Amino acid sequence: PADLPDLTAALPVEGVQGEGEDKMDATEEGLSGVVAGAVLRSSDEVDSIAGDKLEGSIREVETTDIDAEGHVTKQKVTGTLTLSNPSKDDRVYDVDAVMSDSGSTNLKGNVVSVEELEPGQEHVVDYTVSDRNMLMMTERFDTNPARDKERSLSLAMGAENTLSLELEVRNVASSALYDVVVTRPLPKGMNVTEVEHATVEDGTLSWDVGHMEAGATSTIVVRGTLSVSGKKPVSSGSATATYRADSALSTMTFEDLDAFCRGFAYMRSVEGERPDTWEVTAVFENRSSFAVDLVKLQARLKGSDELLFDFSDVNEDVAPHGEWRSESVSVASAEKPDLTWELSYTVLPRTSAKTEGTLTMAARDLEVVDGRVEKTYSKSKLHSYREQTVHAEIRITNTGSSEINLMRLTDDIPGIFHAVDTSTLKVKHGSQSLPPEQFKAEVSEGITLEGEHHSPDGAGHTLTLTIGRKGPIGMAPDEEVVVTYDLVAPDPSPQNERVDAPTRGEFSCERFGPVCERDVESAPSLRVVHHRRDFSAGKQALKVGGRGRYEVLILFENNGDTPLADVQLKDVIPPGYEMTECEVRANNSALEDVETTQETDATGTTVIWHLPSVGKAERIDVAYMIKGDGEIDTDLLNTFHGAVFGEEIEDDDVEPEAPVESAEVAEDDESVPAMKFRDDVLDRVMDAHGIDSEHRDAFIAHASSFDHDGNNYLKKQELEDAAAAWNEAHNEAPDTSEEAEEAEEAEE
């Protein structure tokens, strides 16, 4: 600040005669740092005035990280306050900068004072800014804009996802912003279908917003599609906005900026034509290269309150090495006027403020929704005209990177079944059962998905199951949801040769997000078998040589369409007799290690032979000897006490339970394949086709290529095919003996 004090005391009592001038160097002595109070002018106005100026500048740089909603997550704003002397020749001193609105900075106080600045010298003060913004940017990304509800950020695997990206910038400063530019890489693979006021090149969006007045908002919308083929999350891209402003982000400004330079100030008193009248003029001589702003001039006669001069902010600036004179004022005085006066001035200040900013928005991951649907039935074949229950299971696995929080299943219930009883339906997420209010099951008439393999028994039904009704499922990647229920086939007809029961799953992460649709990978298939049971059973007791000795023969032969499981043959030995020998044969081949249980009471000893299975066309003969004393009821001895068996065995459902032989694997190239088969069936087929037993290993190696179903087990038909090919290759005719006919009747 530059106020000139009362200089009257420094003036001689009498001026130079004829000149009437009182002068003083107004550069240093007697000056104090009082703010001059000059009005700060615009840079354009100051630049139009000749001469050097005292320069004060504010420069702030913002680097801010934000989220998609525009909330600041990290901010760094650095500021520089610079006071400069641009003159090449003259210095300035008693430099004072008074700042306003500095509360958001870490400056201590609002005044910056510098004793002096030499030509070309500058004084720099660094500071930081907090809790201030000039530009705000928000982003609204939606991967399912067709649902005008909550926005979603997930992608459906394998589908063409529709994307909508809306970017908005808003000037929240009190001054204009310039050169506002937004750039943003788009998600990799995004096909842009619509964009206005921006350009897209090499997958990067460029939006030149330009000038924005205070409070202005600008928005663009980009639309496109994106298909994903992998489950890894896709980055949405990170938007960056840059801007500049001719003001400080901190809102700090210069309130005053002044300094002294070389100059003279004096009062000139000239006696008028008439005695006792004086013409008084104020004079300022600028002895520097600076332009000078005269801020204040007041003068009065000593002892008087009446001001002779009263100027506030003199309109005329004093040019470098120039002079300013006021208009003269007439003073009536017998002697030279004794004046008290005050003149304030400052080097003309030039102030500026600039801000440069960069906003970076955090990228978000677009998670991928995908799932696998599996459905199984506990049975693949049903017996005709018998009511049967089938257990159904649907297993959904999250194979994407996103959570699955809502799913809908559409499940065909073939017409061979009654409508599903939803009370038997259970839903489990991991090991936890979901409460009933979390899912909803609806059954409607008719199937929905299957288009070819229908049941002739009825139109069927469709089970629609919605899971996640009351809240998100929270099904993380690789987790499973399992749905189970029971189905009842009341009276399946033989016409059900193939009945398929597909299921379709629809999954989403968000409530209104894109839906990933998946059909069951392999739909369960049913067929009805029209098998009938046919078996023979009997018993005969024969007296043999010696007293009290009998041979007992028991027969059980399965002539039905399927093998029988868990066969139990029962007999009762009369009291006083005991079993001495026993042999069990299957088709004339002795069976080893047949489990036998006995229980004795007053009526005799009950013997039960336990057979795991009896194959089709297989005959079981039990022969044993009894010996004892006493009378015996021959009618009772010849009574057959029954056979008990379990479920019928379907040949293609389970492996045969008869002993199998595995060919040993040799180390050379002609090794016998590790193939399983029934030894007795192999022998009969070889005999029937006239293949000598010495070629057994070679035939097994040959037959391994006829394992049509690839299960490493040779069935009878596969052995037959192999034998026919063997004979054709060796020009041998098959045997037509009775043994061949017996082999044809044998089953695995």
ABEGO torsion letter per residue (X at the ends): XBBBBBAAAABBABBBBGAGBBBBBAAABGBBBBBAGBBBBBAAAAAABBEBBBBBBBBBBBBBBBBAAGBBABBBBBBBBBBBBABAABBBBGBBBBBBGAAABABBEABBBBABBBBGBBBBBBBBBBGBBABBBBBBBBABAABBBBBBABBBBGBBBBBBBBBBBBBABABBBBGBBBBBBBBBGBBBABBBGBBBBGGBBBBBAEBBBBGBBBBBBBBBBBBBABABBBBAEBBBBBBBBABBAAGBBBABBBBBBBBBBBBBBBBBABBGBBBBBBBBBBABABBBBBABBBBBBBGBABBABBBBGBABBBBBGBBBBBBBBBBBBABBBBBBBBBBBBBBBBBBBBBBBBBBBBBBBBBBBBBBBBBBBABABBBBGBBBBBBBBBBBBBABABBBABBBBBBBBBAABBBBBAAABBBBBEABBBBAAABBBBBBBEBAABAABBBAAEAEBBBBBBBGAAEBAGBBBGBBBBBBBBBBBABBBAABABBBBBBBBBBBABAABBBBBBBBABBBBBBBBBBBBBBBBBBBBBBBBEBGBBBBBBBBBBABABBBBGBBBBBBBBBGBBBABBBBBBGGBBBBGBBBBBBBBAAEBBBBBBBABBBBGBBBBBBBBBBBBEBBBAAAAABBAEBBBBBBBBAAABBBABBBBBBBBBABAABBBBBBBBAAAAAAAAAAAGBBAAAAAAAAAAAAAABAAGAGBBBAAAAAAAAAAAAAAAGBBBBABAAAAAAAABBX
